C-alpha cells in the first residue's frame, strides 16, 4: 500500500502545475472515414506560418486566396467565398497536397457555421462517400433550428468566482434550470454533463463526436441541442452542445454542470474584470471595444479558438492561444517549439531544464512531463508589459486556425490585475489596469 500512497501523494502535489482543457470536437466515424491525407495539418516548416487576421503577412497567392475565401464565408459573402476557394483548388501551392487543400476548405466552412453550404461542398470535392461521417454531421448541424442571440439592455454584470485561483466559474440557467459553468475559451463547443442533459431532457442526436484534449487523448460525446441559455442579460436559443459523463477537468474545476465555450463568446464582447470578479457581456456595436485602450489594428483572431497578437521582450510578434481554462500556479505561459519559427522570435537559451516535473491536465487525461523553463518571462500586449513568474517550452508542434501556427498558450494568470476584453466580431482585444 505504501508505494501506491506515495504515487497518489506525488500526483496531488503536482496537480497545481497546469490544467489545460482544449478539446477539439470532430464527428466520429469508421476508421477509414478520414484518410491520412485529409487529417488536420501540423506545422513542419516555418513557411506555413500565416496569421488569420493579418493578411499583409501572407505572401503566397494561393494562401491569400484561401484567407480571402474564409473571410468571405465568415461575413456571409457566399459568391466571393466560392470564387476564392475555387482558385485555391486550382492554384499551385506545393506546400499542400490537393487533399489537404480540400480539408482546409471544409474546416473553414464548418468553423464559419455555414453548415448548409458546407454540405454542398462534399460532392463538389468528391468526398461524399469517403467522408460520409463528416457529411452526416454537417447535415445534422444544418438541420438544427437557427441559433439566436438576444440581449437585455443595461443588464448588470455577472459575478464569478475563481477556482484553482484562475478558472472562471459563473452561475447561469439552461432550459430554465440553474447551472454552474466554467468559462473556457479552450472549448470549441459548449459542453454539458450527461447528468444535466438527462435531467433537462435535452434533444439528443445520433451523432457521436470525438473530443480531443490538450494531451491528444480522445473520448466520445453526443451532440445535443440546448433550447435556451440565460446568462445575465444574454439569452442564446437553439445552441448545439456536446454532452458526455463528467470528466477529469470538471472534477478539478469543482462541482460544475458544464462549460461555456468559445462558440458562444466569439460572437460577443466579453470583459473579465478580475479585481471586481465581474464578467460583462454585450453585443459588438461595430466600433471596436468599449475599453479606452482600443487598438487600431486587429490583434485577435480565431473562430475555433481565440489567438491574441503579442510581442516578446525583444519586440518580435508572438501569436498566443488565449485559453481561459489554462490554469497554473507555477507558470503562466507555455510556448510551443514550432520548428524554426519560435527561435526567430524568442531567445530560447533562457529556457533551462528543470528537475521538477509538471502535469498537464486535459479534459479527461493528464500527462507528466519535464519541460524547459524560463523565469521570469516578459511580453507586451495592448499597450502593457506583462511579466509571468515562469514560462515553459515544450517540444510539441501545433497548428491551429488552419495554417496559423500558434506560438504558445496563455491563460488568465497574467491578466488577473485588470480588465481583459475580447471583441470577437471586431477582432479586438484590450486590457486595462
Rosetta blueprint (number, residue, H / E / L):
1 X L
2 X H
3 X H
4 X H
5 X H
6 X H
7 X H
8 X H
9 X H
10 X H
11 X H
12 X H
13 X H
14 X H
15 X L
16 X L
17 X L
18 X E
19 X E
20 X E
21 X L
22 X L
23 X L
24 X E
25 X E
26 X E
27 X E
28 X L
29 X L
30 X L
31 X H
32 X H
33 X H
34 X L
35 X L
36 X H
37 X H
38 X H
39 X L
40 X L
41 X L
42 X L
43 X L
44 X L
45 X L
46 X H
47 X H
48 X H
49 X L
50 X L
51 X L
52 X L
53 X L
54 X L
55 X H
56 X H
57 X H
58 X L
59 X L
60 X L
61 X H
62 X H
63 X H
64 X H
65 X H
66 X H
67 X H
68 X H
69 X H
70 X H
71 X H
72 X H
73 X H
74 X H
75 X L
76 X L
77 X L
78 X H
79 X H
80 X H
81 X H
82 X H
83 X H
84 X H
85 X H
86 X H
87 X H
88 X H
89 X H
90 X H
91 X L
92 X L
93 X L
94 X L
95 X L
96 X L
97 X L
98 X H
99 X H
100 X H
101 X H
102 X H
103 X H
104 X H
105 X H
106 X H
107 X H
108 X H
109 X H
110 X H
111 X H
112 X L
113 X L
114 X L
115 X H
116 X H
117 X H
118 X H
119 X H
120 X H
121 X H
122 X H
123 X H
124 X H
125 X L
126 X L
127 X L
128 X L
129 X L
130 X L
131 X L
132 X H
133 X H
134 X H
135 X H
136 X H
137 X H
138 X H
139 X H
140 X H
141 X H
142 X H
143 X H
144 X L
145 X L
146 X L
147 X L
148 X E
149 X E
150 X E
151 X E
152 X L
153 X L
154 X L
155 X L
156 X L
157 X L
158 X E
159 X E
160 X E
161 X E
162 X E
163 X E
164 X L
165 X L
166 X L
167 X E
168 X E
169 X E
170 X E
171 X E
172 X E
173 X E
174 X E
175 X L
176 X L
177 X E
178 X E
179 X E
180 X E
181 X E
182 X E
183 X E
184 X L
185 X L
186 X L
187 X L
188 X L
189 X L
190 X L
191 X E
192 X E
193 X E
194 X H
195 X H
196 X H
197 X H
198 X H
199 X H
200 X H
201 X L
202 X L
203 X E
204 X E
205 X E
206 X E
207 X E
208 X E
209 X E
210 X E
211 X E
212 X E
213 X L
214 X L
215 X L
216 X L
217 X L
218 X E
219 X E
220 X E
221 X E
222 X E
223 X E
224 X E
225 X E
226 X E
227 X E
228 X E
229 X E
230 X E
231 X E
232 X L
233 X L
234 X E
235 X E
236 X E
237 X E
238 X E
239 X E
240 X E
241 X E
242 X E
243 X E
244 X E
245 X L
246 X L
247 X L
248 X H
249 X H
250 X H
251 X H
252 X H
253 X L
254 X L
255 X L
256 X L
257 X L
258 X E
259 X E
260 X E
261 X L
262 X H
263 X H
264 X H
265 X H
266 X L
267 X L
268 X L
269 X E
270 X E
271 X E
272 X E
273 X E
274 X L
275 X L
276 X L
277 X L
278 X E
279 X E
280 X E
281 X E
282 X E
283 X L
284 X L
285 X L
286 X L
287 X L
288 X L
289 X L
290 X L
291 X L
292 X L
293 X L
294 X L
295 X L
296 X L
297 X L
298 X L
299 X L
300 X E
301 X E
302 X L
303 X L
304 X L
305 X L
306 X L
307 X E
308 X E
309 X E
310 X E
311 X E
312 X E
313 X L
314 X L
315 X L
316 X L
317 X E
318 X E
319 X E
320 X E
321 X E
322 X E
323 X L
324 X L
325 X L
326 X E
327 X E
328 X L
329 X L
330 X L
331 X L
332 X L
333 X E
334 X E
335 X E
336 X E
337 X L
338 X L
339 X L
340 X L
341 X L
342 X H
343 X H
344 X H
345 X L
346 X L
347 X L
348 X H
349 X H
350 X H
351 X L
352 X E
353 X E
354 X L
355 X L
356 X L
357 X L
358 X E
359 X E
360 X E
361 X E
362 X L
363 X L
364 X L
365 X L
366 X E
367 X E
368 X E
369 X E
370 X L
371 X L
372 X E
373 X E
374 X E
375 X L
376 X L
377 X E
378 X E
379 X E
380 X E
381 X E
382 X L
383 X L
384 X E
385 X E
386 X E
387 X E
388 X E
389 X L
390 X L
391 X E
392 X E
393 X E
394 X E
395 X L
396 X L
397 X L
398 X L
399 X L
400 X E
401 X L
402 X L
403 X L
404 X E
405 X L
406 X L
407 X L
408 X E
409 X E
410 X E
411 X L
412 X L
413 X H
414 X H
415 X H
416 X L
417 X L
418 X L
419 X E
420 X E
421 X E
422 X E
423 X E
424 X L
425 X L
426 X L
427 X L
428 X E
429 X E
430 X E
431 X E
432 X E
433 X L
